[in-house]
Structures are given as structure tokens and as C-alpha cells.
Amino acid sequence: MAASSDGDASLNAAEVASDSDRKRQLLTGFLIGVIGGAFRYLLTFADLLRGALVCSAHAHPYVGWILPVGFVALAAAVARLLVIGLHPQRPAAVSSASKRR
């Protein structure tokens, strides 16, 4: 009888651990779904903004191209600043190639 009561206690501990794991997995799945849905919504919204920008550029035939080109240049500058800010050191291959020139 003592052996079976020890076995029952270990099964109960495993069930408790699996219940907390299930709750953590449900919460993780929910958060991933919310973040993925928000990302999808932002992509759709950005596409609508891009379409509106192109339509407004077509309304001004001689200078309308400046606005889309300006936004692309701004986005490239922000991307470059993010890369430099997150990883300010150049890779060894790039720095050795630039020394040769």
C-alpha cells in the first residue's frame, strides 16, 4: 500500500506541473496570435497608406514623384540608423575589404 500511495503522489505532482505548463502554453499562444494579428493589421494599413501616397503623387504630375522618393529615402536612413545603433561595429570581412582599397 505504501508503494501505491508514493506512486499516486508522484502522478499528482506531474499533473500539477502539466496544468501550469498548459496555462503557460495557452497564454503564449494567445500572445503570439495577438502580436501576429497586430502585425497583419499594420501591414494592411501600411499598404493603404502606400496606395494613398501613390494616388496623391499622380495628382501632381511634375513634382508628385518627390514625395514617394522622399519617403523611401527617409525609410532607408532610419533603417541605416537602426542597424548602426543596434550593431555599431563593422564585420571583419567588410573592414578588411575596405582597407585594401
PDB file as gemmi writes it, atoms N, CA and C in Angstrom:
CRYST1    1.000    1.000    1.000  90.00  90.00  90.00 P 1                      
ATOM      1  N   MET A   1       0.818  -1.186   0.000  1.00  0.00           N  
ATOM      2  CA  MET A   1       0.000   0.000   0.000  1.00  0.00           C  
ATOM      3  C   MET A   1       0.864   1.253   0.000  1.00  0.00           C  
ATOM      4  N   ALA A   2       1.991   1.213   0.681  1.00  0.00           N  
ATOM      5  CA  ALA A   2       2.861   2.392   0.742  1.00  0.00           C  
ATOM      6  C   ALA A   2       3.414   2.715  -0.638  1.00  0.00           C  
ATOM      7  N   ALA A   3       3.700   1.676  -1.431  1.00  0.00           N  
ATOM      8  CA  ALA A   3       4.256   1.910  -2.764  1.00  0.00           C  
ATOM      9  C   ALA A   3       3.225   2.581  -3.666  1.00  0.00           C  
ATOM     10  N   SER A   4       1.966   2.173  -3.529  1.00  0.00           N  
ATOM     11  CA  SER A   4       0.945   2.766  -4.389  1.00  0.00           C  
ATOM     12  C   SER A   4       0.656   4.214  -3.988  1.00  0.00           C  
ATOM     13  N   SER A   5       0.734   4.527  -2.697  1.00  0.00           N  
ATOM     14  CA  SER A   5       0.489   5.909  -2.281  1.00  0.00           C  
ATOM     15  C   SER A   5       1.632   6.812  -2.741  1.00  0.00           C  
ATOM     16  N   ASP A   6       2.874   6.294  -2.791  1.00  0.00           N  
ATOM     17  CA  ASP A   6       4.001   7.092  -3.305  1.00  0.00           C  
ATOM     18  C   ASP A   6       3.822   7.315  -4.804  1.00  0.00           C  
ATOM     19  N   GLY A   7       3.353   6.294  -5.514  1.00  0.00           N  
ATOM     20  CA  GLY A   7       3.111   6.432  -6.948  1.00  0.00           C  
ATOM     21  C   GLY A   7       2.008   7.437  -7.228  1.00  0.00           C  
ATOM     22  N   ASP A   8       0.963   7.433  -6.405  1.00  0.00           N  
ATOM     23  CA  ASP A   8      -0.115   8.396  -6.577  1.00  0.00           C  
ATOM     24  C   ASP A   8       0.371   9.818  -6.339  1.00  0.00           C  
ATOM     25  N   ALA A   9       1.252  10.001  -5.377  1.00  0.00           N  
ATOM     26  CA  ALA A   9       1.763  11.338  -5.082  1.00  0.00           C  
ATOM     27  C   ALA A   9       2.611  11.850  -6.244  1.00  0.00           C  
ATOM     28  N   SER A  10       3.393  10.976  -6.862  1.00  0.00           N  
ATOM     29  CA  SER A  10       4.223  11.425  -7.981  1.00  0.00           C  
ATOM     30  C   SER A  10       3.360  11.739  -9.211  1.00  0.00           C  
ATOM     31  N   LEU A  11       2.278  10.989  -9.394  1.00  0.00           N  
ATOM     32  CA  LEU A  11       1.385  11.295 -10.508  1.00  0.00           C  
ATOM     33  C   LEU A  11       0.693  12.632 -10.306  1.00  0.00           C  
ATOM     34  N   ASN A  12       0.298  12.927  -9.082  1.00  0.00           N  
ATOM     35  CA  ASN A  12      -0.352  14.205  -8.806  1.00  0.00           C  
ATOM     36  C   ASN A  12       0.607  15.364  -9.040  1.00  0.00           C  
ATOM     37  N   ALA A  13       1.860  15.210  -8.690  1.00  0.00           N  
ATOM     38  CA  ALA A  13       2.844  16.265  -8.919  1.00  0.00           C  
ATOM     39  C   ALA A  13       3.051  16.478 -10.410  1.00  0.00           C  
ATOM     40  N   ALA A  14       3.039  15.405 -11.185  1.00  0.00           N  
ATOM     41  CA  ALA A  14       3.195  15.532 -12.637  1.00  0.00           C  
ATOM     42  C   ALA A  14       1.978  16.214 -13.244  1.00  0.00           C  
ATOM     43  N   GLU A  15       0.793  15.915 -12.741  1.00  0.00           N  
ATOM     44  CA  GLU A  15      -0.418  16.554 -13.248  1.00  0.00           C  
ATOM     45  C   GLU A  15      -0.428  18.040 -12.936  1.00  0.00           C  
ATOM     46  N   VAL A  16       0.036  18.428 -11.770  1.00  0.00           N  
ATOM     47  CA  VAL A  16       0.092  19.840 -11.401  1.00  0.00           C  
ATOM     48  C   VAL A  16       1.070  20.569 -12.318  1.00  0.00           C  
ATOM     49  N   ALA A  17       2.213  19.958 -12.581  1.00  0.00           N  
ATOM     50  CA  ALA A  17       3.196  20.590 -13.458  1.00  0.00           C  
ATOM     51  C   ALA A  17       2.647  20.723 -14.869  1.00  0.00           C  
ATOM     52  N   SER A  18       1.939  19.720 -15.339  1.00  0.00           N  
ATOM     53  CA  SER A  18       1.408  19.798 -16.689  1.00  0.00           C  
ATOM     54  C   SER A  18       0.286  20.828 -16.788  1.00  0.00           C  
ATOM     55  N   ASP A  19      -0.502  21.030 -15.716  1.00  0.00           N  
ATOM     56  CA  ASP A  19      -1.542  22.054 -15.733  1.00  0.00           C  
ATOM     57  C   ASP A  19      -0.926  23.441 -15.838  1.00  0.00           C  
ATOM     58  N   SER A  20       0.150  23.698 -15.100  1.00  0.00           N  
ATOM     59  CA  SER A  20       0.788  25.011 -15.192  1.00  0.00           C  
ATOM     60  C   SER A  20       1.451  25.185 -16.561  1.00  0.00           C  
ATOM     61  N   ASP A  21       1.974  24.092 -17.116  1.00  0.00           N  
ATOM     62  CA  ASP A  21       2.550  24.169 -18.462  1.00  0.00           C  
ATOM     63  C   ASP A  21       1.467  24.457 -19.491  1.00  0.00           C  
ATOM     64  N   ARG A  22       0.305  23.854 -19.328  1.00  0.00           N  
ATOM     65  CA  ARG A  22      -0.800  24.095 -20.255  1.00  0.00           C  
ATOM     66  C   ARG A  22      -1.250  25.552 -20.202  1.00  0.00           C  
ATOM     67  N   LYS A  23      -1.332  26.110 -18.999  1.00  0.00           N  
ATOM     68  CA  LYS A  23      -1.720  27.511 -18.864  1.00  0.00           C  
ATOM     69  C   LYS A  23      -0.682  28.410 -19.523  1.00  0.00           C  
ATOM     70  N   ARG A  24       0.584  28.109 -19.334  1.00  0.00           N  
ATOM     71  CA  ARG A  24       1.654  28.895 -19.942  1.00  0.00           C  
ATOM     72  C   ARG A  24       1.613  28.771 -21.468  1.00  0.00           C  
ATOM     73  N   GLN A  25       1.329  27.579 -21.960  1.00  0.00           N  
ATOM     74  CA  GLN A  25       1.249  27.375 -23.406  1.00  0.00           C  
ATOM     75  C   GLN A  25       0.054  28.117 -24.003  1.00  0.00           C  
ATOM     76  N   LEU A  26      -1.078  28.106 -23.317  1.00  0.00           N  
ATOM     77  CA  LEU A  26      -2.250  28.844 -23.792  1.00  0.00           C  
ATOM     78  C   LEU A  26      -1.987  30.346 -23.813  1.00  0.00           C  
ATOM     79  N   LEU A  27      -1.359  30.855 -22.765  1.00  0.00           N  
ATOM     80  CA  LEU A  27      -1.037  32.268 -22.709  1.00  0.00           C  
ATOM     81  C   LEU A  27      -0.047  32.649 -23.808  1.00  0.00           C  
ATOM     82  N   THR A  28       0.953  31.811 -24.027  1.00  0.00           N  
ATOM     83  CA  THR A  28       1.937  32.070 -25.075  1.00  0.00           C  
ATOM     84  C   THR A  28       1.279  32.054 -26.446  1.00  0.00           C  
ATOM     85  N   GLY A  29       0.440  31.085 -26.699  1.00  0.00           N  
ATOM     86  CA  GLY A  29      -0.264  31.018 -27.974  1.00  0.00           C  
ATOM     87  C   GLY A  29      -1.173  32.217 -28.192  1.00  0.00           C  
ATOM     88  N   PHE A  30      -1.849  32.641 -27.133  1.00  0.00           N  
ATOM     89  CA  PHE A  30      -2.718  33.820 -27.236  1.00  0.00           C  
ATOM     90  C   PHE A  30      -1.911  35.059 -27.572  1.00  0.00           C  
ATOM     91  N   LEU A  31      -0.786  35.261 -26.876  1.00  0.00           N  
ATOM     92  CA  LEU A  31       0.042  36.440 -27.131  1.00  0.00           C  
ATOM     93  C   LEU A  31       0.646  36.418 -28.531  1.00  0.00           C  
ATOM     94  N   ILE A  32       1.065  35.257 -28.990  1.00  0.00           N  
ATOM     95  CA  ILE A  32       1.596  35.147 -30.352  1.00  0.00           C  
ATOM     96  C   ILE A  32       0.507  35.496 -31.361  1.00  0.00           C  
ATOM     97  N   GLY A  33      -0.708  35.038 -31.131  1.00  0.00           N  
ATOM     98  CA  GLY A  33      -1.817  35.355 -32.023  1.00  0.00           C  
ATOM     99  C   GLY A  33      -2.136  36.842 -32.044  1.00  0.00           C  
ATOM    100  N   VAL A  34      -2.120  37.476 -30.883  1.00  0.00           N  
ATOM    101  CA  VAL A  34      -2.400  38.917 -30.814  1.00  0.00           C  
ATOM    102  C   VAL A  34      -1.311  39.708 -31.533  1.00  0.00           C  
ATOM    103  N   ILE A  35      -0.061  39.357 -31.297  1.00  0.00           N  
ATOM    104  CA  ILE A  35       1.047  40.060 -31.949  1.00  0.00           C  
ATOM    105  C   ILE A  35       1.010  39.828 -33.459  1.00  0.00           C  
ATOM    106  N   GLY A  36       0.740  38.602 -33.877  1.00  0.00           N  
ATOM    107  CA  GLY A  36       0.641  38.304 -35.305  1.00  0.00           C  
ATOM    108  C   GLY A  36      -0.515  39.041 -35.961  1.00  0.00           C  
ATOM    109  N   GLY A  37      -1.646  39.114 -35.280  1.00  0.00           N  
ATOM    110  CA  GLY A  37      -2.796  39.845 -35.808  1.00  0.00           C  
ATOM    111  C   GLY A  37      -2.521  41.340 -35.914  1.00  0.00           C  
ATOM    112  N   ALA A  38      -1.850  41.891 -34.909  1.00  0.00           N  
ATOM    113  CA  ALA A  38      -1.498  43.315 -34.954  1.00  0.00           C  
ATOM    114  C   ALA A  38      -0.522  43.593 -36.097  1.00  0.00           C  
ATOM    115  N   PHE A  39       0.435  42.690 -36.299  1.00  0.00           N  
ATOM    116  CA  PHE A  39       1.389  42.853 -37.392  1.00  0.00           C  
ATOM    117  C   PHE A  39       0.674  42.813 -38.735  1.00  0.00           C  
ATOM    118  N   ARG A  40      -0.251  41.896 -38.889  1.00  0.00           N  
ATOM    119  CA  ARG A  40      -1.018  41.787 -40.130  1.00  0.00           C  
ATOM    120  C   ARG A  40      -1.847  43.048 -40.369  1.00  0.00           C  
ATOM    121  N   TYR A  41      -2.467  43.568 -39.312  1.00  0.00           N  
ATOM    122  CA  TYR A  41      -3.248  44.795 -39.428  1.00  0.00           C  
ATOM    123  C   TYR A  41      -2.352  45.961 -39.843  1.00  0.00           C  
ATOM    124  N   LEU A  42      -1.179  46.084 -39.237  1.00  0.00           N  
ATOM    125  CA  LEU A  42      -0.263  47.169 -39.579  1.00  0.00           C  
ATOM    126  C   LEU A  42       0.231  47.050 -41.014  1.00  0.00           C  
ATOM    127  N   LEU A  43       0.458  45.826 -41.495  1.00  0.00           N  
ATOM    128  CA  LEU A  43       0.837  45.655 -42.897  1.00  0.00           C  
ATOM    129  C   LEU A  43      -0.276  46.113 -43.835  1.00  0.00           C  
ATOM    130  N   THR A  44      -1.507  45.777 -43.505  1.00  0.00           N  
ATOM    131  CA  THR A  44      -2.642  46.207 -44.326  1.00  0.00           C  
ATOM    132  C   THR A  44      -2.781  47.725 -44.312  1.00  0.00           C  
ATOM    133  N   PHE A  45      -2.616  48.317 -43.148  1.00  0.00           N  
ATOM    134  CA  PHE A  45      -2.706  49.764 -43.017  1.00  0.00           C  
ATOM    135  C   PHE A  45      -1.583  50.450 -43.795  1.00  0.00           C  
ATOM    136  N   ALA A  46      -0.362  49.904 -43.716  1.00  0.00           N  
ATOM    137  CA  ALA A  46       0.760  50.474 -44.470  1.00  0.00           C  
ATOM    138  C   ALA A  46       0.517  50.365 -45.968  1.00  0.00           C  
ATOM    139  N   ASP A  47      -0.100  49.299 -46.411  1.00  0.00           N  
ATOM    140  CA  ASP A  47      -0.406  49.144 -47.831  1.00  0.00           C  
ATOM    141  C   ASP A  47      -1.426  50.191 -48.278  1.00  0.00           C  
ATOM    142  N   LEU A  48      -2.417  50.469 -47.444  1.00  0.00           N  
ATOM    143  CA  LEU A  48      -3.393  51.503 -47.767  1.00  0.00           C  
ATOM    144  C   LEU A  48      -2.733  52.882 -47.826  1.00  0.00           C  
ATOM    145  N   LEU A  49      -1.822  53.143 -46.888  1.00  0.00           N  
ATOM    146  CA  LEU A  49      -1.108  54.416 -46.911  1.00  0.00           C  
ATOM    147  C   LEU A  49      -0.246  54.544 -48.156  1.00  0.00           C  
ATOM    148  N   ARG A  50       0.405  53.467 -48.546  1.00  0.00           N  
ATOM    149  CA  ARG A  50       1.232  53.479 -49.752  1.00  0.00           C  
ATOM    150  C   ARG A  50       0.379  53.774 -50.979  1.00  0.00           C  
ATOM    151  N   GLY A  51      -0.776  53.146 -51.064  1.00  0.00           N  
ATOM    152  CA  GLY A  51      -1.675  53.397 -52.183  1.00  0.00           C  
ATOM    153  C   GLY A  51      -2.157  54.839 -52.225  1.00  0.00           C  
ATOM    154  N   ALA A  52      -2.470  55.393 -51.050  1.00  0.00           N  
ATOM    155  CA  ALA A  52      -2.902  56.796 -50.991  1.00  0.00           C  
ATOM    156  C   ALA A  52      -1.766  57.731 -51.388  1.00  0.00           C  
ATOM    157  N   LEU A  53      -0.550  57.398 -50.989  1.00  0.00           N  
ATOM    158  CA  LEU A  53       0.607  58.216 -51.346  1.00  0.00           C  
ATOM    159  C   LEU A  53       0.837  58.216 -52.856  1.00  0.00           C  
ATOM    160  N   VAL A  54       0.719  57.055 -53.477  1.00  0.00           N  
ATOM    161  CA  VAL A  54       0.909  56.965 -54.929  1.00  0.00           C  
ATOM    162  C   VAL A  54      -0.200  57.710 -55.655  1.00  0.00           C  
ATOM    163  N   CYS A  55      -1.425  57.597 -55.184  1.00  0.00           N  
ATOM    164  CA  CYS A  55      -2.538  58.327 -55.814  1.00  0.00           C  
ATOM    165  C   CYS A  55      -2.342  59.833 -55.687  1.00  0.00           C  
ATOM    166  N   SER A  56      -1.896  60.302 -54.538  1.00  0.00           N  
ATOM    167  CA  SER A  56      -1.668  61.740 -54.382  1.00  0.00           C  
ATOM    168  C   SER A  56      -0.479  62.197 -55.228  1.00  0.00           C  
ATOM    169  N   ALA A  57       0.500  61.323 -55.436  1.00  0.00           N  
ATOM    170  CA  ALA A  57       1.632  61.676 -56.289  1.00  0.00           C  
ATOM    171  C   ALA A  57       1.194  61.811 -57.739  1.00  0.00           C  
ATOM    172  N   HIS A  58       0.227  61.014 -58.171  1.00  0.00           N  
ATOM    173  CA  HIS A  58      -0.272  61.096 -59.548  1.00  0.00           C  
ATOM    174  C   HIS A  58      -1.093  62.369 -59.781  1.00  0.00           C  
ATOM    175  N   ALA A  59      -1.588  62.969 -58.712  1.00  0.00           N  
ATOM    176  CA  ALA A  59      -2.375  64.188 -58.847  1.00  0.00           C  
ATOM    177  C   ALA A  59      -1.506  65.377 -59.238  1.00  0.00           C  
ATOM    178  N   HIS A  60      -0.199  65.310 -58.952  1.00  0.00           N  
ATOM    179  CA  HIS A  60       0.740  66.387 -59.273  1.00  0.00           C  
ATOM    180  C   HIS A  60       1.803  65.809 -60.204  1.00  0.00           C  
ATOM    181  N   PRO A  61       1.604  65.873 -61.498  1.00  0.00           N  
ATOM    182  CA  PRO A  61       2.446  65.123 -62.431  1.00  0.00           C  
ATOM    183  C   PRO A  61       3.927  65.530 -62.452  1.00  0.00           C  
ATOM    184  N   TYR A  62       4.265  66.788 -62.203  1.00  0.00           N  
ATOM    185  CA  TYR A  62       5.669  67.187 -62.334  1.00  0.00           C  
ATOM    186  C   TYR A  62       6.454  67.095 -61.030  1.00  0.00           C  
ATOM    187  N   VAL A  63       5.811  67.284 -59.908  1.00  0.00           N  
ATOM    188  CA  VAL A  63       6.519  67.235 -58.628  1.00  0.00           C  
ATOM    189  C   VAL A  63       6.008  66.120 -57.720  1.00  0.00           C  
ATOM    190  N   GLY A  64       5.046  65.353 -58.171  1.00  0.00           N  
ATOM    191  CA  GLY A  64       4.453  64.305 -57.347  1.00  0.00           C  
ATOM    192  C   GLY A  64       5.404  63.178 -57.010  1.00  0.00           C  
ATOM    193  N   TRP A  65       6.428  62.979 -57.808  1.00  0.00           N  
ATOM    194  CA  TRP A  65       7.392  61.901 -57.576  1.00  0.00           C  
ATOM    195  C   TRP A  65       8.283  62.191 -56.377  1.00  0.00           C  
ATOM    196  N   ILE A  66       8.379  63.460 -55.957  1.00  0.00           N  
ATOM    197  CA  ILE A  66       9.289  63.830 -54.865  1.00  0.00           C  
ATOM    198  C   ILE A  66       8.840  63.208 -53.548  1.00  0.00           C  
ATOM    199  N   LEU A  67       7.557  63.169 -53.277  1.00  0.00           N  
ATOM    200  CA  LEU A  67       7.050  62.638 -52.009  1.00  0.00           C  
ATOM    201  C   LEU A  67       7.345  61.143 -51.842  1.00  0.00           C  
ATOM    202  N   PRO A  68       7.040  60.274 -52.793  1.00  0.00           N  
ATOM    203  CA  PRO A  68       7.389  58.858 -52.606  1.00  0.00           C  
ATOM    204  C   PRO A  68       8.896  58.627 -52.508  1.00  0.00           C  
ATOM    205  N   VAL A  69       9.671  59.344 -53.322  1.00  0.00           N  
ATOM    206  CA  VAL A  69      11.131  59.187 -53.258  1.00  0.00           C  
ATOM    207  C   VAL A  69      11.657  59.668 -51.908  1.00  0.00           C  
ATOM    208  N   GLY A  70      11.078  60.738 -51.397  1.00  0.00           N  
ATOM    209  CA  GLY A  70      11.482  61.243 -50.079  1.00  0.00           C  
ATOM    210  C   GLY A  70      11.175  60.254 -48.961  1.00  0.00           C  
ATOM    211  N   PHE A  71       9.999  59.621 -49.037  1.00  0.00           N  
ATOM    212  CA  PHE A  71       9.657  58.624 -48.017  1.00  0.00           C  
ATOM    213  C   PHE A  71      10.593  57.415 -48.075  1.00  0.00           C  
ATOM    214  N   VAL A  72      10.939  56.993 -49.276  1.00  0.00           N  
ATOM    215  CA  VAL A  72      11.855  55.858 -49.402  1.00  0.00           C  
ATOM    216  C   VAL A  72      13.227  56.230 -48.859  1.00  0.00           C  
ATOM    217  N   ALA A  73      13.702  57.431 -49.153  1.00  0.00           N  
ATOM    218  CA  ALA A  73      14.997  57.878 -48.636  1.00  0.00           C  
ATOM    219  C   ALA A  73      14.965  57.974 -47.113  1.00  0.00           C  
ATOM    220  N   LEU A  74      13.868  58.468 -46.570  1.00  0.00           N  
ATOM    221  CA  LEU A  74      13.731  58.554 -45.118  1.00  0.00           C  
ATOM    222  C   LEU A  74      13.722  57.161 -44.482  1.00  0.00           C  
ATOM    223  N   ALA A  75      12.999  56.223 -45.090  1.00  0.00           N  
ATOM    224  CA  ALA A  75      12.958  54.858 -44.566  1.00  0.00           C  
ATOM    225  C   ALA A  75      14.337  54.214 -44.614  1.00  0.00           C  
ATOM    226  N   ALA A  76      15.092  54.458 -45.690  1.00  0.00           N  
ATOM    227  CA  ALA A  76      16.444  53.906 -45.788  1.00  0.00           C  
ATOM    228  C   ALA A  76      17.355  54.519 -44.730  1.00  0.00           C  
ATOM    229  N   ALA A  77      17.203  55.806 -44.471  1.00  0.00           N  
ATOM    230  CA  ALA A  77      18.017  56.452 -43.442  1.00  0.00           C  
ATOM    231  C   ALA A  77      17.687  55.910 -42.051  1.00  0.00           C  
ATOM    232  N   VAL A  78      16.411  55.715 -41.778  1.00  0.00           N  
ATOM    233  CA  VAL A  78      16.013  55.165 -40.475  1.00  0.00           C  
ATOM    234  C   VAL A  78      16.533  53.734 -40.321  1.00  0.00           C  
ATOM    235  N   ALA A  79      16.453  52.943 -41.386  1.00  0.00           N  
ATOM    236  CA  ALA A  79      16.954  51.567 -41.330  1.00  0.00           C  
ATOM    237  C   ALA A  79      18.459  51.560 -41.071  1.00  0.00           C  
ATOM    238  N   ARG A  80      19.180  52.458 -41.717  1.00  0.00           N  
ATOM    239  CA  ARG A  80      20.626  52.528 -41.511  1.00  0.00           C  
ATOM    240  C   ARG A  80      20.946  52.922 -40.077  1.00  0.00           C  
ATOM    241  N   LEU A  81      20.216  53.908 -39.535  1.00  0.00           N  
ATOM    242  CA  LEU A  81      20.442  54.310 -38.149  1.00  0.00           C  
ATOM    243  C   LEU A  81      20.123  53.187 -37.178  1.00  0.00           C  
ATOM    244  N   LEU A  82      19.090  52.407 -37.465  1.00  0.00           N  
ATOM    245  CA  LEU A  82      18.764  51.270 -36.603  1.00  0.00           C  
ATOM    246  C   LEU A  82      19.877  50.229 -36.619  1.00  0.00           C  
ATOM    247  N   VAL A  83      20.411  49.958 -37.807  1.00  0.00           N  
ATOM    248  CA  VAL A  83      21.481  48.967 -37.912  1.00  0.00           C  
ATOM    249  C   VAL A  83      22.726  49.455 -37.190  1.00  0.00           C  
ATOM    250  N   ILE A  84      23.078  50.711 -37.381  1.00  0.00           N  
ATOM    251  CA  ILE A  84      24.267  51.246 -36.715  1.00  0.00           C  
ATOM    252  C   ILE A  84      24.046  51.301 -35.208  1.00  0.00           C  
ATOM    253  N   GLY A  85      22.856  51.659 -34.789  1.00  0.00           N  
ATOM    254  CA  GLY A  85      22.568  51.730 -33.357  1.00  0.00           C  
ATOM    255  C   GLY A  85      22.546  50.370 -32.688  1.00  0.00           C  
ATOM    256  N   LEU A  86      22.073  49.351 -33.380  1.00  0.00           N  
ATOM    257  CA  LEU A  86      21.996  48.018 -32.787  1.00  0.00           C  
ATOM    258  C   LEU A  86      23.324  47.273 -32.872  1.00  0.00           C  
ATOM    259  N   HIS A  87      24.092  47.555 -33.911  1.00  0.00           N  
ATOM    260  CA  HIS A  87      25.367  46.858 -34.094  1.00  0.00           C  
ATOM    261  C   HIS A  87      26.375  47.836 -34.697  1.00  0.00           C  
ATOM    262  N   PRO A  88      27.021  48.646 -33.858  1.00  0.00           N  
ATOM    263  CA  PRO A  88      27.864  49.714 -34.387  1.00  0.00           C  
ATOM    264  C   PRO A  88      29.178  49.237 -35.015  1.00  0.00           C  
ATOM    265  N   GLN A  89      29.625  48.036 -34.723  1.00  0.00           N  
ATOM    266  CA  GLN A  89      30.887  47.564 -35.277  1.00  0.00           C  
ATOM    267  C   GLN A  89      30.658  46.929 -36.633  1.00  0.00           C  
ATOM    268  N   ARG A  90      31.613  47.169 -37.549  1.00  0.00           N  
ATOM    269  CA  ARG A  90      31.528  46.540 -38.862  1.00  0.00           C  
ATOM    270  C   ARG A  90      32.074  45.120 -38.769  1.00  0.00           C  
ATOM    271  N   PRO A  91      31.573  44.225 -39.605  1.00  0.00           N  
ATOM    272  CA  PRO A  91      32.134  42.878 -39.636  1.00  0.00           C  
ATOM    273  C   PRO A  91      33.576  42.911 -40.134  1.00  0.00           C  
ATOM    274  N   ALA A  92      34.362  41.908 -39.769  1.00  0.00           N  
ATOM    275  CA  ALA A  92      35.775  41.860 -40.124  1.00  0.00           C  
ATOM    276  C   ALA A  92      35.967  41.794 -41.630  1.00  0.00           C  
ATOM    277  N   ALA A  93      35.090  41.102 -42.338  1.00  0.00           N  
ATOM    278  CA  ALA A  93      35.233  40.966 -43.802  1.00  0.00           C  
ATOM    279  C   ALA A  93      35.050  42.310 -44.501  1.00  0.00           C  
ATOM    280  N   VAL A  94      34.148  43.117 -44.012  1.00  0.00           N  
ATOM    281  CA  VAL A  94      33.896  44.408 -44.624  1.00  0.00           C  
ATOM    282  C   VAL A  94      35.067  45.355 -44.345  1.00  0.00           C  
ATOM    283  N   SER A  95      35.567  45.363 -43.092  1.00  0.00           N  
ATOM    284  CA  SER A  95      36.647  46.285 -42.763  1.00  0.00           C  
ATOM    285  C   SER A  95      37.948  45.896 -43.459  1.00  0.00           C  
ATOM    286  N   SER A  96      38.220  44.589 -43.644  1.00  0.00           N  
ATOM    287  CA  SER A  96      39.434  44.191 -44.335  1.00  0.00           C  
ATOM    288  C   SER A  96      39.332  44.479 -45.821  1.00  0.00           C  
ATOM    289  N   ALA A  97      38.132  44.380 -46.388  1.00  0.00           N  
ATOM    290  CA  ALA A  97      37.949  44.698 -47.803  1.00  0.00           C  
ATOM    291  C   ALA A  97      38.094  46.199 -48.045  1.00  0.00           C  
ATOM    292  N   SER A  98      37.648  47.005 -47.089  1.00  0.00           N  
ATOM    293  CA  SER A  98      37.764  48.449 -47.279  1.00  0.00           C  
ATOM    294  C   SER A  98      39.196  48.917 -47.071  1.00  0.00           C  
ATOM    295  N   LYS A  99      40.018  48.172 -46.330  1.00  0.00           N  
ATOM    296  CA  LYS A  99      41.422  48.534 -46.134  1.00  0.00           C  
ATOM    297  C   LYS A  99      42.230  48.296 -47.389  1.00  0.00           C  
ATOM    298  N   ARG A 100      41.834  47.332 -48.202  1.00  0.00           N  
ATOM    299  CA  ARG A 100      42.563  47.010 -49.416  1.00  0.00           C  
ATOM    300  C   ARG A 100      42.453  48.118 -50.456  1.00  0.00           C  
ATOM    301  N   ARG A 101      41.384  48.830 -50.427  1.00  0.00           N  
ATOM    302  CA  ARG A 101      41.143  49.857 -51.452  1.00  0.00           C  
ATOM    303  C   ARG A 101      41.928  51.059 -51.184  1.00  0.00           C  
TER     304      ARG A 101                                                      
END                                                                             
